[in-house]
């Protein structure tokens, strides 16, 4: 009997790409995707460990699977990814009915782990610095967009972060392999690719740095838009800014994590740049590419953050007018340098007050930015149709603003001109004026879905 696998994905884009990789490895070994919990022989939770809340959510989900496990004792439940590496044996102690645990470097062994399942839970969380998953073909859903992982691990040991401790040091996929994959995706019908790395702009393969790679990918025939995430401010070069500004197929959007605008906090976080240096990058981007949209990450309440430190960050949000931002209150993570050597000394109520303030500020800024487009016409690449209303199409502008508009006769992959009628702080809403350029038929290798879903939403 063929075993069916369902993967639930929690966390960042890297986890989404890893789920596609895992499903590709498993289907190549003879497994089939399951499209519902009830038909799955194997359920895999691909997990995030960056924040405590993410781990709590996954533990809650595992608890919810207990009744299914009791009804079907042969059902296998596995936990993979960052949380698997972070907790290891402790995860099995917390949830004893988990059958296997595998870290980010052990996905290639999953078919064997599942096939040879023993009574005792198996734990495979060792690092493998040679593992780049070359030769593995991800199982992607049909559509217009695809993730392409160009880098695994991270060499920037920021004090608050556990990524290097759960994903290991930086390893870069050879440029030739990346270009082969992008060309294959273009031939399949994918029009948009997003290049993924923990600090993507530190990529290097011989004399090919990230700026050169980005230009090469942007010139692959059939690729209409290239996005990337997430760069690090350190080493964000003038050459890269020039590529973003001049290559028509590179999205006019950069997600550039700031974390704090206080230099003393940046030193404590071991970010290795000053706020002035960060501002210089933003200025250069906007000078060279006036249409650029910039988003960021911010942490408030990190160890030792004074009110003055916080006010600098608050003002930086106002001054920089980010298109959107991912905003967090500091959450101590075991294994990180901060957890081992620094005191988490900011009271929870102070963290939450600061977080609430900057969320409110950023929402107002985002709303103003999006509403400023009302009455204008934007170019949008169609990426699909609205789940709520099949008569509406959904896509992204060249500066990565989600746009909803009447479907008309456009299809995924088309570039269309849309007149913006209204906006929220996250979405443009409008009506289609014309189809600028017909796209190719989107990739249909996987007709329905690939047995991969985002983790269940929180209540």
ABEGO torsion letter per residue (X at the ends): XBBBBBBBBBEBAAAAAAAAAAAAAAAAAGBBBBABAAABABBBBBBBAABAAAAAAAAAAAAAAAAAAAABAABBBBBBEAAAAAAEAAAAAABAABABBBBAAAAAAAAAAAAABBABBBBBABBBAABAGBGBBBBBBBEABBBBBABBEBABBBAABAAAAAAEBBBBBBAAAAAAAAAAAAAAGBABBBBBBABAAABBBEABBAAAAAAAAAABBGBABBBBOBBBABGBBAAAAAAAAABAABBBBBBBBAGBABAAAAAAAGAGBBAAAAAAAAAAAAAABAABBBBBBBBBGBBGBBAAAAAAAAAAAAAAGBABBBBBBBBBBBGBAAAAABBBABBAAAAAAAAAAAAAAAAAAAAAAAAAABGBBBBBBBAEBBAABAABBBBBBAAGBBBBBBAEABBBGBBBBBBBABBBAABBBBBBABBABBBBBBBAABABBAGBBBBBBBX
